[in-house]
Amino acid sequence: MPAPIPCPLTLITGFLGSGKTTLIKEMLAHETFANTMVIVNEFGEIGIDHSLMRASTEEVILLPSGCLCCTLRGDLRDLLRDLVARRLAAEIGFDRVVLETTGLADPAPILHTLLTDPVLAEHYRMDGVVTVVDAVTGAANLRRSTAAQRQVALADLVVLSKTDLPEAQPQARSPRPQIARLNPAAEIVPVVQGRLPPDRLRHLGHFDAAMSGSMSGVSARAWIATRVPAADPEHLSRIRTVSWEVEAPLTASRFDLWMDVLMARRGADVLRFKGIVHLQDMAYPFAVHGVQHIFHPPLPLTGWQAPDRHSRFVMIVQDFSDDEVAALCDALAIVPLTEHLLTTGYLGESTA
Ligand SMILES: Nc1nc2c(ncn2[C@@H]2O[C@H](COP(=O)(O)OP(=O)(O)OP(=O)(O)O)[C@@H](O)[C@H]2O)c(=O)[nH]1
């Protein structure tokens, strides 16, 4: 029997809220990516991105909460192996896999899994690592987060997002010099709303040359280690994820005020806010996205199909106490259906 043709796999990484989902949604709109299986790894117990992405493709798999680079590496391996088996049995058909990591993920251990597991190495071909860097908040993220640095260091292509925002204009704020220092070989492409000719996202394969054939764990580890700054688990325990699901629609004025106060008081420490929000007297919900102090205009989800009117929020925050989280909930006058507070040790121990 001829050897199976390996399926190209693209890893999309980038710091919290940088624009990974936006890029993937645009990608899926192109014929080139019509038959793509998307795997999303999200923080928080309540998936938001995959609900938004389902509008673009049915083939979206949500990995359970947690982070691929530490606790979920085994799950990823099992999932990719299972997809191979089902593809070979002609139960499902796809030509490509796109894997979106959480914004806090260190891509090195994930790559290590993808490149060194013998089954995965035979059936998948790394088609590139695309790292999205936010033109507004990217420079600050690269200063303070080792995960952000490692994402850039391992990129084949760096997509510089949000270049349309006025806050991205000052030269002094540009993350380009840091990107060039961390990864002189990576190409940097400015984009707006993830729009990029689809061919720019294929055959990025520095891996083809550097890592062709199956690699031993030792050589993959060594190769990765030459490219990335050391992991620094110092600040990790300061970050936590807060997720709420609320049954009753919210009052628009209260929600606006709540957001304003939260941003004014703690904007810099709300690393990421995302939600699907149902407001009273509105037939459809809104997608709400915040990335540190930048709040993007709410997006009406006019085609929303889900029968329930539950609002869902996920916040990734730094240095918030239990009391502060409880006070936030009280201030919004919500009685959550579900509430999750996760203290995340998100990087875990790197194998790189
Ligand atoms: N103005 C502008 N907004 C953008 C651009 N790209 C993404 N956004 C907005 O930025 C917010 C975050 O984008 P996402 O695509 O959800 O970011 P993400 O990296 O998937 O976020 P996480 O998965 O939570 O880390 C959303 O409100 C997007 O609409 C862009 O090029 N320009």
Ligand as a Chemical Component Dictionary entry (heavy atoms), coordinates in Angstrom:
data_LIG
# 
_chem_comp.id                   LIG 
_chem_comp.type                 NON-POLYMER 
_chem_comp.pdbx_formal_charge   0 
_chem_comp.three_letter_code    LIG 
# 
loop_
_chem_comp_atom.comp_id 
_chem_comp_atom.atom_id 
_chem_comp_atom.alt_atom_id 
_chem_comp_atom.type_symbol 
_chem_comp_atom.charge 
_chem_comp_atom.model_Cartn_x 
_chem_comp_atom.model_Cartn_y 
_chem_comp_atom.model_Cartn_z 
_chem_comp_atom.pdbx_ordinal 
LIG N1  N1  N 0 -9.380  47.075 14.178 1  
LIG C1  C1  C 0 -8.981  45.801 14.094 2  
LIG N2  N2  N 0 -9.477  44.891 14.971 3  
LIG C2  C2  C 0 -9.029  43.615 14.856 4  
LIG C3  C3  C 0 -8.092  43.201 13.873 5  
LIG N3  N3  N 0 -7.840  41.868 14.033 6  
LIG C4  C4  C 0 -8.591  41.472 15.094 7  
LIG N4  N4  N 0 -9.314  42.513 15.593 8  
LIG C5  C5  C 0 -10.239 42.527 16.728 9  
LIG O1  O1  O 0 -9.501  42.151 17.900 10 
LIG C6  C6  C 0 -10.337 41.411 18.793 11 
LIG C7  C7  C 0 -9.641  40.101 19.126 12 
LIG O2  O2  O 0 -9.529  39.339 17.930 13 
LIG P1  P1  P 0 -9.517  37.736 17.947 14 
LIG O3  O3  O 0 -9.376  37.301 16.535 15 
LIG O4  O4  O 0 -10.664 37.197 18.728 16 
LIG O5  O5  O 0 -8.181  37.474 18.766 17 
LIG P2  P2  P 0 -7.593  36.075 19.273 18 
LIG O6  O6  O 0 -6.129  36.161 19.123 19 
LIG O7  O7  O 0 -8.292  34.939 18.596 20 
LIG O8  O8  O 0 -8.009  36.110 20.805 21 
LIG P3  P3  P 0 -7.774  34.941 21.936 22 
LIG O9  O9  O 0 -8.059  33.634 21.255 23 
LIG O10 O10 O 0 -8.747  35.275 22.993 24 
LIG O11 O11 O 0 -6.386  35.074 22.410 25 
LIG C8  C8  C 0 -11.663 41.224 18.067 26 
LIG O12 O12 O 0 -12.548 42.239 18.496 27 
LIG C9  C9  C 0 -11.318 41.454 16.604 28 
LIG O13 O13 O 0 -12.407 41.952 15.840 29 
LIG C10 C10 C 0 -7.590  44.197 12.940 30 
LIG O14 O14 O 0 -6.745  43.949 12.063 31 
LIG N5  N5  N 0 -8.076  45.459 13.112 32 
# 
loop_
_chem_comp_bond.comp_id 
_chem_comp_bond.atom_id_1 
_chem_comp_bond.atom_id_2 
_chem_comp_bond.value_order 
_chem_comp_bond.pdbx_ordinal 
LIG N1  C1  SING 1  
LIG C1  N2  DOUB 2  
LIG C1  N5  SING 3  
LIG N2  C2  SING 4  
LIG C2  C3  DOUB 5  
LIG C2  N4  SING 6  
LIG C3  N3  SING 7  
LIG C3  C10 SING 8  
LIG N3  C4  DOUB 9  
LIG C4  N4  SING 10 
LIG N4  C5  SING 11 
LIG C5  O1  SING 12 
LIG C5  C9  SING 13 
LIG O1  C6  SING 14 
LIG C6  C7  SING 15 
LIG C6  C8  SING 16 
LIG C7  O2  SING 17 
LIG O2  P1  SING 18 
LIG P1  O3  DOUB 19 
LIG P1  O4  SING 20 
LIG P1  O5  SING 21 
LIG O5  P2  SING 22 
LIG P2  O6  DOUB 23 
LIG P2  O7  SING 24 
LIG P2  O8  SING 25 
LIG O8  P3  SING 26 
LIG P3  O9  DOUB 27 
LIG P3  O10 SING 28 
LIG P3  O11 SING 29 
LIG C8  O12 SING 30 
LIG C8  C9  SING 31 
LIG C9  O13 SING 32 
LIG C10 O14 DOUB 33 
LIG C10 N5  SING 34 
# 
